[in-house]
Amino acid sequence: MVNAPYCDLLDELNCADRCEAVIALCKLVDKLIADIQFLELECISTRYLLSQHMDEEGELLRMDILSHLTGRYGGNPAYELFKDIMYSGGDPMEFRDYLVKVREACKGNWPCWH
């Protein structure tokens, strides 16, 4: 059974198309999350490479290498519904395999467009 916070979101959809529409939107969000993860890794990698060509500012850039990346959407009813449907409540932005890649990118060990 769908939790109460999601009912308002689901009530906006035509009952006949509810399941198909929700699944299609969840698949789209999943692709968008993958794009966000890729872009974050590229941003971190580029910051690391840039920091190698700077003096004192480069050290500061490496210390703040994770700052000002995309926001997280936990608590948003639509995102919570997506996580429940696609990942049994897990957040793909917090999955271990992604966080390992983030750690590696912070060390300069991530493929970049350079």
N, C-alpha and C positions, 0 to 999 in steps of 0.2 A: 504494500500500500504506500502511496506517495505521502510524504510528510506535509503537514498543514501549510508551512510557508510557501510550498510550491503550488498549492492549489490555486491561488490567485493567478499565478503565471499560466498554469495549464487551462484555467477557465477561459482565458482569452482566445484559446484555439478552438476550432471546430471539433466537436467530439469525434466525428468520423475520421478526421485526419490527425488526431492528437498524437498518437504513438509514432506514426511515420514522420510527422513534422518535428517532433521533439528529437527523435533519433537523428534526423538530417541536420538539425541545428547543433546537436552534440558533436557530430562528426566534423562539422565546420569549425566549431570551437576547438576541437582537438587539433585540427590542422593549423589554426591560428596560434595555438599554444606552441606547437612545434616551430612555427616561424619566429615567435617571440624568443624561444630558447636559442635558436640559431643566431638571431640578431644580437642577443645578449652576449653569447660566446664570441661573436665577431667583435663586438664593442670592447669586451674585456681584452681580447687578444690585441686589438689595435692600440688600446691604451698602453698595454705592456710594451709593445714595439715602440710606440712614441716615447715612452718613458726612458728607453735605452739611449735616446738621442738628446736627453736633457740632463742638466747638472742637478742642482738641488731640487728644482721643480719636479724632476723625474722621480725622485724618491717620494715626494709628496703625492704624485700621481699614483704611484704603485700602492701607497698606503690607502688611498681612497679609490682603488680600482673598481670596487663594486658599487660606488655611490651613483645615484641618479639613474639607475636602470629602471626598467618598467615596474609599475606598481603591482601589487599582488591583489587578487580579487576575492580572497577568503572572506566569507560573511555576506557576499553578494548572493541573493537567492538564486539567480540564474546560474552562477558559477557553482554554487553548492549542488544544484540539481544536476549539472553536467558531471561533477565529480562523482556523485552517487550513481548515476547511470553508467558512466564509462569506466570508473575506477573504484567502485565500491566505497566511495568516500575519500579515497586517496587524492592527493594533489600532485599532478605531474610536475609542477614547478618545484616540488620538494622531494621528488624521487631521488634515490641514492645515485643512480646512473647519471642523472643530470648534474647533481651537486659535485660528483667526482670530476665531470668535465669542467665545471666552473673552477674548481680548485686547480686543475691542470692549466686552464687558460690564464689564471692569475700568476702562474709560474712561467708563462710564455710557451707552454707545451700544447698549444691548440693550433690546428691548421687555420691559416688565415689567407686572405686573398692576395697577400704579398708574395 
